[in-house]
C-alpha cells in the first residue's frame, strides 16, 4: 500500500512540475533559513554551560544610585566575596576577578614584546569555582603565591612553543616579572570569559586588600552548595549591608545606611546565574561584551515566521489546486477507496514533498553556513555527526509535511463521488476561498512587519553613524600602549606633530568611547554630606585634550600651560554642572579622594564647563564627567588633516620603531572604535534584512503560484471578456484587484503590530529615531508594489493570450 502511495505521489509531483518547484523551493528556503537561525539561537543559549556545576555558580551584581548617577555594575567591593564565604555556610567557594586590561608581555630572555588584550587578576580559588582543566601545574598551588600566572594553552604555545612553561618567567609591561605556575585549557569560546588567556595572582595585589566597601572593582562569583536556593539567599544581602556597609558609610560620609536611603540613594546587590550572563547582562565592567536575549527572541520569531510562510504557501497552492484533483477523488471513491486511504495518499504526497524540501534545505544551509558565520561573527559548525540533530530535523520534516498537507488532505477527501462526477459540487467552496485569502493575509502581515522592522533598524543604525556626538571622531589615529615608550612619550608626540598631515595630539588613557570609565565621588568644599555628593567619571588628560577632541566650551576655559594653578583645576561637563546645581560653576571648589582608602584628599577649582558630548553608548543618557590634569600614558591620539592616512600611519610606525624597538605597534582609528560599540546592532540589522528579504521572496513565490492558478482557472472568462472588448489593462486590473484587497488588509493588521515591536526595540536606546507615520506608509506601499509586480506577470500573460485558444475547447 505504501509503495502504491509513493508511486502515485511521485507521478503527481512530476505531472505538475511548476507547482512542485514552487512548493519545494519555497519550503526549502523557509526550512534552510529556519535551520540557520536555530543553529544561531542554540549557539547563543549554550554559553557557560560547559563549566561543571554551572547551575550552582552565580555572579554578584551591584545597582547603585548616588550623587545624581545610576550605576548598574557587574562588579562588587573587594571584601564582599570572602566575607560571604566566612559568614554563610551555604557557600562552597568564591572567587574574584579584577580586570587589568591589556599588557605587553615577553619572556625575560627575549626582547620582542607581544600584546595581551585581556589580562585579569584572579584568586587562587578560580579553578575550584570554574572547572577549567589545568594541563600543567597543581590546581592547589596555581595563583596561590604572589607574582605567579596561569596562562592558556594558546599563550603557552605563543610564548614558549613546545617547551613546558612551568617555572619560567614572563616580563609584563617591561616592569614586573611573573612566574608561570600553570597552563590551563583554552576557555571555551562559549563562555562570557572566552577572551581570557592570562590570569595573574590576586595575592599581593594591594587594591585587593583594602577592605573598602565603597569601591566596586571585582567581578565576584559564588559557588553554592547543593540544594541552596539562590533567590532566597539574596535576602542575606540586606543584613550584610547593615553589618558592613553601614559602618563604612558612617566613616566616609558621616551618615548611616538609613539616612543615605532616605535621601533617595541606594546600594543593592543581586545574584545572576552564570548561564544568564551572556544574554541577560549589559552592565558596566563586564568581563567581555555580551549578547542580547532580545535578539535571540527576535530571530526565533523570524524563524517561526519564515517556516510559517513556507507552510502557508504549500497549503495555499495545494488547496487552490484541489479542483484539479476532484475527479480523481470521485473516481477513487466510486471504486471503493475509503476516506482514510485518500487522506493517507494526500498526506504521503505532502510528506514526500516536505522531505525533498528538507534535503534541499540541508544543502542550502550547509553551503550558506560560512556566509552566515561571517555575517553573524560566529564559528558555528554544521552538526553532521550529531544524532539528535538528524532526529529533530527528520521529525520536523515529517511534522511540517503533515501540518502543511493536513487541510488539503481533509478538504479533498470529503468530496462526494456522485456530485463530483456529475459536476454538481462547488469545487471552489467558500471555506477554501476564505482560508486561502486568510493565509495570504497572514503572509503579508508578516512581510509588512519585517519591512517596517528592516526600515526602522536601518534608520536607527544610520542615526547612530551620523548623530553629532559633541566631539569629532573622524581622522583620529589612536596609538595604543604609549607606556611602552617609557619617558619618551612627549618626544614621540612632538616628532609625530612635525609630520605634515598631523594637526594636533593628546596623551590620555581616557577617550570618548565606552571603553574607558572611572567613577569618583566629589563634594563641594565644606559640604561633605551624603546628599551633597556627586558621582562622576574622572578622566586624567593633558593640556591638548580639549583641542584635539574638538570639544566645545560652554563657559570658562580649557587647561592652559600658562596657568600653573591648573594643576588643581578641573573641567566638568554640563551634566555635572546641572547635578551640582551651580548657576555659574566657574571658580567653585569641589574635592575628592585620590584613592579608595580615603587617604589623600584633593581640592579642585572648576575652571571650565565643557558642552555635553557622548562618551558612552547612545543607549545611555550623558552622565557627569570631569577632566583633570594628570600624566596618563595609555594612548597617544593624533588628529590628521585628511591627507594620505596609510602614508601617515607608516610614518608614525617608523618613528615608533625607532623610539621603542621591540615594542609592538598597535593602532586604531576612533571612528572604527565607535563603530565597534554598535557592531552587534549592525550584525543584527544585516541578518534581519537578509531573512526579511528571504521571507518576502517566499511569500512572493506563493503569490506567484496563486496568481498563476487564478489566471488558469479564469482562462475562458478572460477569453470572453477580450472578445467583448476588454483591454489588457482591464483584465490585469480585474485579476489583481482581489489580491490588492488582501494586501491592504495585511497592512492594516501588520502596521500596529510592527509599531509596538519596533517601539519596544528602540526603547533600549536613550537616543533614537522617532517612529513616523510615513515609515509605515512606505512599508505598505512597498508591500503593494511587490505584490502587484508578482501578480501582474501572470495577469499580463493571461490577458495577452489569444481568446481563440482559450475558447476553442468550449
Secondary structure as the mmCIF struct_conf table of DSSP 4:
data_model
#
loop_
_struct_conf.conf_type_id
_struct_conf.id
_struct_conf.beg_label_comp_id
_struct_conf.beg_label_asym_id
_struct_conf.beg_label_seq_id
_struct_conf.end_label_comp_id
_struct_conf.end_label_asym_id
_struct_conf.end_label_seq_id
HELX_RH_AL_P HELX_RH_AL_P1 UNK A 2 UNK A 15
TURN_TY1_P TURN_TY1_P1 UNK A 16 UNK A 16
HELX_RH_AL_P HELX_RH_AL_P2 UNK A 17 UNK A 45
TURN_TY1_P TURN_TY1_P2 UNK A 46 UNK A 48
BEND BEND1 UNK A 50 UNK A 51
TURN_TY1_P TURN_TY1_P3 UNK A 52 UNK A 53
HELX_RH_3T_P HELX_RH_3T_P1 UNK A 54 UNK A 56
STRN STRN1 UNK A 57 UNK A 66
TURN_TY1_P TURN_TY1_P4 UNK A 67 UNK A 68
STRN STRN2 UNK A 69 UNK A 73
BEND BEND2 UNK A 74 UNK A 74
STRN STRN3 UNK A 76 UNK A 77
TURN_TY1_P TURN_TY1_P5 UNK A 78 UNK A 79
HELX_RH_AL_P HELX_RH_AL_P3 UNK A 80 UNK A 87
TURN_TY1_P TURN_TY1_P6 UNK A 89 UNK A 90
STRN STRN4 UNK A 91 UNK A 107
TURN_TY1_P TURN_TY1_P7 UNK A 108 UNK A 109
STRN STRN5 UNK A 114 UNK A 122
TURN_TY1_P TURN_TY1_P8 UNK A 124 UNK A 125
HELX_RH_AL_P HELX_RH_AL_P4 UNK A 126 UNK A 129
BEND BEND3 UNK A 130 UNK A 130
HELX_LH_PP_P HELX_LH_PP_P1 UNK A 132 UNK A 133
STRN STRN6 UNK A 134 UNK A 137
TURN_TY1_P TURN_TY1_P9 UNK A 139 UNK A 144
BEND BEND4 UNK A 145 UNK A 145
TURN_TY1_P TURN_TY1_P10 UNK A 146 UNK A 147
STRN STRN7 UNK A 148 UNK A 152
HELX_RH_AL_P HELX_RH_AL_P5 UNK A 153 UNK A 160
TURN_TY1_P TURN_TY1_P11 UNK A 161 UNK A 162
BEND BEND5 UNK A 163 UNK A 163
TURN_TY1_P TURN_TY1_P12 UNK A 166 UNK A 167
STRN STRN8 UNK A 169 UNK A 172
TURN_TY1_P TURN_TY1_P13 UNK A 173 UNK A 175
STRN STRN9 UNK A 176 UNK A 184
HELX_LH_PP_P HELX_LH_PP_P2 UNK A 185 UNK A 188
TURN_TY1_P TURN_TY1_P14 UNK A 189 UNK A 190
BEND BEND6 UNK A 191 UNK A 191
TURN_TY1_P TURN_TY1_P15 UNK A 192 UNK A 195
STRN STRN10 UNK A 198 UNK A 201
TURN_TY1_P TURN_TY1_P16 UNK A 203 UNK A 204
HELX_RH_3T_P HELX_RH_3T_P2 UNK A 206 UNK A 209
BEND BEND7 UNK A 210 UNK A 210
BEND BEND8 UNK A 213 UNK A 214
STRN STRN11 UNK A 216 UNK A 224
HELX_LH_PP_P HELX_LH_PP_P3 UNK A 225 UNK A 225
TURN_TY1_P TURN_TY1_P17 UNK A 226 UNK A 227
HELX_RH_AL_P HELX_RH_AL_P6 UNK A 230 UNK A 233
TURN_TY1_P TURN_TY1_P18 UNK A 234 UNK A 235
HELX_RH_AL_P HELX_RH_AL_P7 UNK A 236 UNK A 240
HELX_RH_PI_P HELX_RH_PI_P1 UNK A 241 UNK A 245
HELX_RH_AL_P HELX_RH_AL_P8 UNK A 246 UNK A 253
BEND BEND9 UNK A 254 UNK A 254
HELX_RH_AL_P HELX_RH_AL_P9 UNK A 257 UNK A 262
TURN_TY1_P TURN_TY1_P19 UNK A 263 UNK A 264
STRN STRN12 UNK A 266 UNK A 273
HELX_RH_3T_P HELX_RH_3T_P3 UNK A 274 UNK A 276
HELX_RH_AL_P HELX_RH_AL_P10 UNK A 277 UNK A 280
STRN STRN13 UNK A 284 UNK A 284
TURN_TY1_P TURN_TY1_P20 UNK A 285 UNK A 285
BEND BEND10 UNK A 287 UNK A 288
HELX_RH_AL_P HELX_RH_AL_P11 UNK A 293 UNK A 320
TURN_TY1_P TURN_TY1_P21 UNK A 321 UNK A 321
HELX_RH_AL_P HELX_RH_AL_P12 UNK A 322 UNK A 334
TURN_TY1_P TURN_TY1_P22 UNK A 335 UNK A 336
HELX_RH_AL_P HELX_RH_AL_P13 UNK A 339 UNK A 376
TURN_TY1_P TURN_TY1_P23 UNK A 377 UNK A 377
HELX_LH_PP_P HELX_LH_PP_P4 UNK A 380 UNK A 382
TURN_TY1_P TURN_TY1_P24 UNK A 384 UNK A 385
HELX_RH_AL_P HELX_RH_AL_P14 UNK A 387 UNK A 413
TURN_TY1_P TURN_TY1_P25 UNK A 414 UNK A 414
HELX_RH_AL_P HELX_RH_AL_P15 UNK A 417 UNK A 421
TURN_TY1_P TURN_TY1_P26 UNK A 422 UNK A 423
BEND BEND11 UNK A 425 UNK A 425
BEND BEND12 UNK A 427 UNK A 428
HELX_RH_AL_P HELX_RH_AL_P16 UNK A 430 UNK A 466
BEND BEND13 UNK A 467 UNK A 467
BEND BEND14 UNK A 470 UNK A 471
TURN_TY1_P TURN_TY1_P27 UNK A 474 UNK A 475
STRN STRN14 UNK A 476 UNK A 480
HELX_RH_3T_P HELX_RH_3T_P4 UNK A 482 UNK A 488
HELX_RH_AL_P HELX_RH_AL_P17 UNK A 489 UNK A 497
TURN_TY1_P TURN_TY1_P28 UNK A 498 UNK A 498
BEND BEND15 UNK A 499 UNK A 499
TURN_TY1_P TURN_TY1_P29 UNK A 500 UNK A 501
STRN STRN15 UNK A 502 UNK A 508
BEND BEND16 UNK A 509 UNK A 509
BEND BEND17 UNK A 512 UNK A 513
TURN_TY1_P TURN_TY1_P30 UNK A 514 UNK A 515
STRN STRN16 UNK A 519 UNK A 524
TURN_TY1_P TURN_TY1_P31 UNK A 525 UNK A 526
TURN_TY1_P TURN_TY1_P32 UNK A 530 UNK A 532
STRN STRN17 UNK A 534 UNK A 541
TURN_TY1_P TURN_TY1_P33 UNK A 543 UNK A 544
HELX_RH_AL_P HELX_RH_AL_P18 UNK A 545 UNK A 549
TURN_TY1_P TURN_TY1_P34 UNK A 550 UNK A 550
HELX_LH_PP_P HELX_LH_PP_P5 UNK A 551 UNK A 552
STRN STRN18 UNK A 553 UNK A 556
TURN_TY1_P TURN_TY1_P35 UNK A 561 UNK A 562
HELX_RH_3T_P HELX_RH_3T_P5 UNK A 564 UNK A 568
STRN STRN19 UNK A 569 UNK A 573
HELX_RH_AL_P HELX_RH_AL_P19 UNK A 574 UNK A 580
TURN_TY1_P TURN_TY1_P36 UNK A 581 UNK A 581
BEND BEND18 UNK A 583 UNK A 584
TURN_TY1_P TURN_TY1_P37 UNK A 586 UNK A 587
STRN STRN20 UNK A 589 UNK A 593
BEND BEND19 UNK A 594 UNK A 595
TURN_TY1_P TURN_TY1_P38 UNK A 596 UNK A 597
BEND BEND20 UNK A 598 UNK A 598
STRN STRN21 UNK A 601 UNK A 610
HELX_LH_PP_P HELX_LH_PP_P6 UNK A 611 UNK A 612
BEND BEND21 UNK A 616 UNK A 616
TURN_TY1_P TURN_TY1_P39 UNK A 618 UNK A 619
BEND BEND22 UNK A 620 UNK A 620
STRN STRN22 UNK A 625 UNK A 629
BEND BEND23 UNK A 634 UNK A 634
STRN STRN23 UNK A 635 UNK A 640
BEND BEND24 UNK A 642 UNK A 643
HELX_RH_AL_P HELX_RH_AL_P20 UNK A 645 UNK A 659
BEND BEND25 UNK A 660 UNK A 660
TURN_TY1_P TURN_TY1_P40 UNK A 661 UNK A 662
BEND BEND26 UNK A 663 UNK A 663
STRN STRN24 UNK A 667 UNK A 669
HELX_RH_AL_P HELX_RH_AL_P21 UNK A 670 UNK A 677
TURN_TY1_P TURN_TY1_P41 UNK A 678 UNK A 678
HELX_RH_AL_P HELX_RH_AL_P22 UNK A 679 UNK A 713
TURN_TY1_P TURN_TY1_P42 UNK A 714 UNK A 714
HELX_RH_AL_P HELX_RH_AL_P23 UNK A 715 UNK A 723
TURN_TY1_P TURN_TY1_P43 UNK A 724 UNK A 725
HELX_RH_AL_P HELX_RH_AL_P24 UNK A 728 UNK A 762
TURN_TY1_P TURN_TY1_P44 UNK A 763 UNK A 764
BEND BEND27 UNK A 766 UNK A 767
HELX_RH_AL_P HELX_RH_AL_P25 UNK A 773 UNK A 799
TURN_TY1_P TURN_TY1_P45 UNK A 800 UNK A 800
BEND BEND28 UNK A 801 UNK A 801
HELX_RH_AL_P HELX_RH_AL_P26 UNK A 803 UNK A 807
TURN_TY1_P TURN_TY1_P46 UNK A 808 UNK A 809
#
